[in-house]
Amino acid sequence: MRRGSGCAPHPENRGPDVIRLQESIDSPRSPQDCFRFAADFRNLPDWDPTTVRARKLTPGALGVGSEFDLLVAFGPQRLPLRYRVVEFQPPHRVLLHGEGERLQLVDEIRFEPLASGTRVIYTSDLTLKSVGRLTEQALKPAVSLNSRRAMAGLRRALAAAEAAPAPSAWRNLLDRAVLPGAAQFTAYGYRSAHLRPVVDRLDGKTVVLTGATSGIGHAAALWLARLGARLVLVGRDAGKLADTKADIVADCGNIDLAVQRADLSLIGETRALARRLLQTEARIDVLVNNAGALFPRRELSGEGLERSFALNLLSPYVLTEALLPGLAPGGRIINVSSGGMYLQPLLVDDLNYTQGRYSGSRAYARAKRGLVALSLDWAERLRPRGIAVHAMHPGWVDTPGVAAALPAFHRAMRPFLRTPEYGADTIVWLAAAAEAAACSGNFWLDRQPHLTDILPGTTVHRKTRLRLRQVLEDAAKSDNS
Ligand SMILES: NC(=O)c1ccc[n+]([C@@H]2O[C@H](COP(=O)([O-])OP(=O)(O)OC[C@H]3O[C@@H](n4cnc5c(N)ncnc54)[C@H](OP(=O)(O)O)[C@@H]3O)[C@@H](O)[C@H]2O)c1
């Protein structure tokens, strides 16, 4: 980190009681990318260790007048702070005024292009209210230390992309040790991964996201929109789609956004959706097969298919296969599976679950295992086209879906469950991060590749994968369309 960069003075006149902090860092990223990340104070908890919480208060796109509500740690105290953007000149400069009960701040961030990258210069003028000069001088070292830590965090956030992690023997061991392995699925597991924020942008890219109206999909939709994606939200309920769209517009302003209604437990509707998408979308860069559900009782769809199989396996198969011609080179397919699949084999000859006593969790786990097997198959087939295919597991996430399908689990595990944002993190990373383009065919949890089978008899061999495709092709004809 460079300090005292010798840049032009801060625009505000400052009085004798003002503590000035100035730090700068160099990033290999473009001024646009640095600006979009650092000027958005919702991202502060990702890089400033003293910011406990940050929320945007004003609706719409970021700009002059946008306000943020922060909670900042100051020693043992938690201080609420309200920030307001007063000047907004992308990608050069942003000026914000912060006001709290005990302090006042004027923060300027400047972004100067370098031969390759950007210099980010942060100047903060801090006034402590109702504090004597002596106390102010005593506090100065602590304030300076916080500022240096924040800039170290910003430098880490804006660093170059690292190679995606490779499979590791230690992680494999943890996966095999079922109980400590499952601890990774909790909120603790996510937090202990210490992941860098996703800074790579999706401007100009089209992302089709199923199951966008609730839980993990809803969180992913908001996040992908902030990264600049053109979004196509797929849901089965027109009202919920309209609400989700309104949430995104409130968060990001009037961005390019489309909605498509389809009941994905019906193969006819899935096919019709694919046909519409091929007509309306000039190219699709990312397809996220996220819609899914666990059905506690065995139910048949209107097309006579067991619903868990239809929604969690056959529908993503049909949608993906039908959209392959529209997927752009360099495109990505992300299939949201589940850690539950570790417990079940794939029964290719009984995908409709006609044999044995029905269990919703078993049916769900078998379908999700099938989805992981398909992902590997697509990864191999689509590699020559430069399309990356990923399966992922979001961990145990507190969502309406889990509360409805597994009420006892939800009640008992609630304190340990992840937020939908934690669950969405790996989806967003796989969709946007440069490094995720080069590692097709893995099963991810918290951006790390994991084993797909840990119990004897659950491995899906290549021959079974090929047969799975054939059986799905036959089953997909059930809708007669
Ligand atoms: N939460 C977890 O702990 C967890 C763990 C492992 C895997 N997952 C997987 O993560 C994904 C998201 O689940 P979630 O926990 O966020 O559940 P959720 O809150 O219930 O969200 C599921 C989404 O899928 C949509 N959906 C369900 N049935 C549909 C259908 N027939 N047609 C179209 N859309 C349909 C839902 O639409 P509505 O809004 O209309 O209901 C909703 O948007 C699922 O694939 C799930 O299996 C979740």
PDBQT file of the ligand as one rigid body, heavy atoms in Angstrom, charges set to zero:
ROOT
HETATM    1  N1  LIG A 501     -32.197 -23.940   1.078  1.00  0.00    +0.000 N 
HETATM    2  C1  LIG A 501     -31.339 -24.947   1.194  1.00  0.00    +0.000 C 
HETATM    3  O1  LIG A 501     -30.847 -25.254   2.288  1.00  0.00    +0.000 OA
HETATM    4  C2  LIG A 501     -30.926 -25.707  -0.022  1.00  0.00    +0.000 A 
HETATM    5  C3  LIG A 501     -29.952 -26.704   0.139  1.00  0.00    +0.000 A 
HETATM    6  C4  LIG A 501     -29.546 -27.406  -0.975  1.00  0.00    +0.000 A 
HETATM    7  C5  LIG A 501     -30.065 -27.097  -2.216  1.00  0.00    +0.000 A 
HETATM    8  N2  LIG A 501     -31.022 -26.122  -2.336  1.00  0.00    +0.000 N 
HETATM    9  C6  LIG A 501     -31.543 -25.864  -3.679  1.00  0.00    +0.000 C 
HETATM   10  O2  LIG A 501     -31.493 -24.469  -3.910  1.00  0.00    +0.000 OA
HETATM   11  C7  LIG A 501     -32.492 -24.116  -4.870  1.00  0.00    +0.000 C 
HETATM   12  C8  LIG A 501     -33.295 -22.943  -4.349  1.00  0.00    +0.000 C 
HETATM   13  O3  LIG A 501     -34.015 -23.373  -3.198  1.00  0.00    +0.000 OA
HETATM   14  P1  LIG A 501     -34.464 -22.402  -2.005  1.00  0.00    +0.000 P 
HETATM   15  O4  LIG A 501     -34.007 -23.033  -0.759  1.00  0.00    +0.000 OA
HETATM   16  O5  LIG A 501     -34.094 -21.002  -2.309  1.00  0.00    +0.000 OA
HETATM   17  O6  LIG A 501     -36.047 -22.640  -2.050  1.00  0.00    +0.000 OA
HETATM   18  P2  LIG A 501     -37.267 -21.627  -2.274  1.00  0.00    +0.000 P 
HETATM   19  O7  LIG A 501     -37.152 -20.474  -1.367  1.00  0.00    +0.000 OA
HETATM   20  O8  LIG A 501     -38.498 -22.466  -2.181  1.00  0.00    +0.000 OA
HETATM   21  O9  LIG A 501     -37.068 -21.174  -3.793  1.00  0.00    +0.000 OA
HETATM   22  C9  LIG A 501     -37.289 -22.096  -4.830  1.00  0.00    +0.000 C 
HETATM   23  C10 LIG A 501     -37.557 -21.374  -6.113  1.00  0.00    +0.000 C 
HETATM   24  O10 LIG A 501     -37.935 -22.347  -7.104  1.00  0.00    +0.000 OA
HETATM   25  C11 LIG A 501     -39.224 -21.972  -7.630  1.00  0.00    +0.000 C 
HETATM   26  N3  LIG A 501     -40.035 -23.117  -7.995  1.00  0.00    +0.000 N 
HETATM   27  C12 LIG A 501     -40.466 -24.132  -7.220  1.00  0.00    +0.000 A 
HETATM   28  N4  LIG A 501     -41.270 -24.946  -7.914  1.00  0.00    +0.000 NA
HETATM   29  C13 LIG A 501     -41.361 -24.427  -9.160  1.00  0.00    +0.000 A 
HETATM   30  C14 LIG A 501     -42.049 -24.799 -10.328  1.00  0.00    +0.000 A 
HETATM   31  N5  LIG A 501     -42.845 -25.863 -10.359  1.00  0.00    +0.000 N 
HETATM   32  N6  LIG A 501     -41.921 -24.039 -11.420  1.00  0.00    +0.000 NA
HETATM   33  C15 LIG A 501     -41.143 -22.940 -11.406  1.00  0.00    +0.000 A 
HETATM   34  N7  LIG A 501     -40.469 -22.524 -10.340  1.00  0.00    +0.000 NA
HETATM   35  C16 LIG A 501     -40.584 -23.271  -9.218  1.00  0.00    +0.000 A 
HETATM   36  C17 LIG A 501     -39.888 -21.236  -6.488  1.00  0.00    +0.000 C 
HETATM   37  O11 LIG A 501     -40.985 -20.478  -6.963  1.00  0.00    +0.000 OA
HETATM   38  P3  LIG A 501     -42.065 -19.851  -5.929  1.00  0.00    +0.000 P 
HETATM   39  O12 LIG A 501     -41.440 -18.600  -5.392  1.00  0.00    +0.000 OA
HETATM   40  O13 LIG A 501     -43.248 -19.618  -6.786  1.00  0.00    +0.000 OA
HETATM   41  O14 LIG A 501     -42.278 -20.881  -4.858  1.00  0.00    +0.000 OA
HETATM   42  C18 LIG A 501     -38.725 -20.399  -5.993  1.00  0.00    +0.000 C 
HETATM   43  O15 LIG A 501     -38.505 -19.288  -6.817  1.00  0.00    +0.000 OA
HETATM   44  C19 LIG A 501     -33.324 -25.372  -5.087  1.00  0.00    +0.000 C 
HETATM   45  O16 LIG A 501     -32.898 -26.020  -6.257  1.00  0.00    +0.000 OA
HETATM   46  C20 LIG A 501     -33.002 -26.218  -3.879  1.00  0.00    +0.000 C 
HETATM   47  O17 LIG A 501     -33.169 -27.583  -4.136  1.00  0.00    +0.000 OA
HETATM   48  C21 LIG A 501     -31.462 -25.437  -1.264  1.00  0.00    +0.000 A 
ENDROOT
TORSDOF 0
